[in-house]
Amino acid sequence: MTSSHADLVRRNKEFTLASWTAQDSWNPLSMARAEGVYFWDADGKRYIDWSSQLVNVNVGHGHPHVIKAIQDQVAQVAYAYPGIATEPRARLGEMLREIAPSGLVKSFFTNGGADAVENAMKMARLYTGRQKVMTRYRSYHGATFGAMTAGGDPRRLANEPGVPWVVHVHGPYAYRSPAYRGRTEAEGDQAVVDQIEETIQFEGPENVAAILLEGYNGTSGVMQGGETFWRGIQSICDRYGILLIIDEVMSGFGRTGEWFGVNHYPYVKPDLMAMAKGLTSGYVPMGGVMVTEPIATHFADHPLWGGLTYSAHTLACAAGIANIEVYKNENLIENARSMGKVMRKGLMDLAENHPSIGEVRGTGLLQVIELVTNRETREPMSAWNQPATEPMKKLAGKLRELGMNTFVRFNWIFCAPPLVVTEEQMQEGLGIIDQALDITDQSYQGS
Ligand SMILES: Cc1ncc(COP(=O)(O)O)c(C=O)c1O
């Protein structure tokens, strides 16, 4: 039976609930078929997937190698409970050790990103015997209870006061944060690090188990610190015996042109790393936490108080192995790096012609355009954490109309296509954004 787009939307709305929205405002696209960087709705309209769904379909849609691996695995062993040893689980753990930032040796598998973060925080607290976890306000770490508190952006506010042991701190945002006013980016980064260290003094360093940071900042606006920030964080962790948890759920698996976002800062040594999304590119849900040898050794004779029925699911492990094979065999990490440069050049060219582009940030295939009504005052096209303004709503509608699926939030357009994107497809996407930006340019008020 084939349904029309309108019929699918009607039945989805009638029988199911949607995430992060009042249900009446939910106006979804539909998807009936998908391949590479494209998908088609139930009426046959094609969309270029400029956000890889939720920045997770890194190998692109319908990859035959991943599909075959899952099909083979389901026929052999569809499921084994997490207390049982399996070949795909061992093999995936081994492959992850080979590609992870140095020092991370063992993986604990979860069902997705939020529970990877939950388990990373739990392990850090069990290992150190300390309570508190420090995170950035401008961050997102998932929607389960603890992870939702850990995320600092407004999505956490419905869950307040959340868990009592998360402490939020300011982070890098050179374009707007007061810490950078009248300072160079490096000086601003240092000011942020100094504030974080001062907060640790107030909280009592002996109480702080971990600092939790995205390896490369994602949906909170791609606001990334530079070398001064990352060296400063590492040195705070070393000085106070605080663990560093790096959340690579979005920035992992080639997204930023490196295997992991934190690889851009080789002097940073994560003690725990959360991952998900590109681990399986969404073909089967899966997340995980990687830990260093000392943490793994701690759990050699202390129970790891945690578990999930679907931990190390055989189909997810098979999908994970196949994804890593695709990343390697098709040089997708390198492609993300080189296509990221093409994207950056294209976005900078757009900025020459479209005054409403205030800033372009990010690297590899994780970039964002920030829109303003005035470049001098940097007045946002839509205010942070407020309902979208008409120009932003119209811009989002125009992108859809022109056949682009992407994430538009506040005054940001996210640019994160699958890692298989070609130069031609990149130009196609940039061309759509070029047309849509005429809308926000009309609301530009600067000179
Ligand atoms: C950095 C980061 N951490 C954690 C999560 C949560 O992952 P999941 O939605 O798989 O629970 C996300 C999801 O977008 C994320 O971007």
The ligand as an ORCA input file, in Angstrom:
! r2SCAN-3c Opt
* xyz 0 1
  C      26.502     16.197     21.388
  C      25.313     15.309     21.602
  N      25.271     14.512     22.686
  C      24.230     13.695     22.926
  C      23.150     13.651     22.062
  C      21.984     12.737     22.347
  O      21.989     11.665     21.486
  P      20.649     10.789     21.289
  O      19.646     11.687     20.665
  O      21.104      9.654     20.429
  O      20.230     10.327     22.638
  C      23.140     14.470     20.933
  C      21.998     14.459     20.001
  O      21.842     15.307     19.151
  C      24.252     15.323     20.695
  O      24.291     16.149     19.627
*
